[in-house]
């Protein structure tokens, strides 16, 4: 009996160890980037290095479309373009693409349950579209931005995504996106005040889109922002949250 109990104990410990290892498996992330207006090669490198300080992530980078604002990138021709990934990070800028079937080939995959992180110009991607599928996915509508400045960020809630963010944090030189509309399914985590209209605009948020968690931030224009440990920290925790890997206690 004693030997039997010892074997059961060893088996239990082994099962717990396997469970712990499984919980520590790297997140498989797809980073989609490219388009106009930003240094996407540097931003991708900085994002991967910054997130690595907070989470184990295996990345695949898809940088297609060149500097075009009207690109329809080859990735989405495959209906299973997101298969096998735990989260998709959108950091692209294709403002003038306006093909409904093409855009829906992206949004329907997320709505079915693939989590997402959306950064900066992802909010202005497909802004010329006369339909709202992409904006429904983002949770916010923004079609313009204020000038670059060091914007104070006001935290609205106590959320684990914001853990470690200084209460008096100001961005590096970055653009403030003007949020015209915010869906009821959005939870705003932080805002910044426009120096032009004096209004507070959501700059960090969470959103439930169909079966998928979406984390978003409108900051991320400058290389300096992608070098900032505070920015990289909350984006990393947002990625963990979207993928269901963030300890929310």
Steps between C-alpha positions, in 0.01 A plus 500: 500500500781740593673439165170550320450837672853603407429420134175700510686794655767490230236484231315797652821703521576410140153610390538829684839554341360437155215741574744765616713453189190522281405830665847629418489403133581799277210693356486464123454850360454626146615860446346665194671822404582726206351794316565871518631746750703297752830319546350152513826305485628676810164488676474125445848439639437728799161344573637146498793592723280696740231235533768236564566664837144422608387191310620199304385556144583325173448756224431488130528836325307574182613833353320538168354783297807722486423867573161489329183632661285275276665162541310171498768273640539136385473363855121528508450298180532194721174449695705333775746790527481511882491125565740388772551843659397594853482871417536730199667840536388762247748783453433591137387814316287453188260792530350498151428131445125476448409145398227353718563132427871548567445677833242244607750223432693649792222596738304175474804305620529719806128496568516121501746513788856595402622760756663821382719792597451819297762774506493861378439517124299180508224742608537699176535191284197462269370836621385579144263205514131585486416196715581452869629142528857603585392772741265258673799270543716781645225623730579865421474731202780746427571672171738779599761592759645797684859617468791320662562586865582347838149408611417429866314170537218482755420154635126444542490158666714267704574233240786245484587622149601832660702339780825689550398802291593823683199712586675803349624332182532714190557354156810562295417724203196331353171570325170517685227332298160665515246233594166594344308195615544228759287186515322399824705179503819704549652552844719811496810452716667836443448831322700801386377857457514669161700820498270624224144423605560440873313169487614173654555221247538132577858386436505154665202262509366146497219377281298183446444433130289193450694220666830689497672725748648813342754728669572839348714809531508801270858585596793359305586757233861575580810286539544664841167355612610150399814552707304605808481226768163623629341473155658161436391382844133573458496368144661176623240466775226584251625221278500259794147611590371454145654152486350408838840469666500802731458444873209734568505470881 
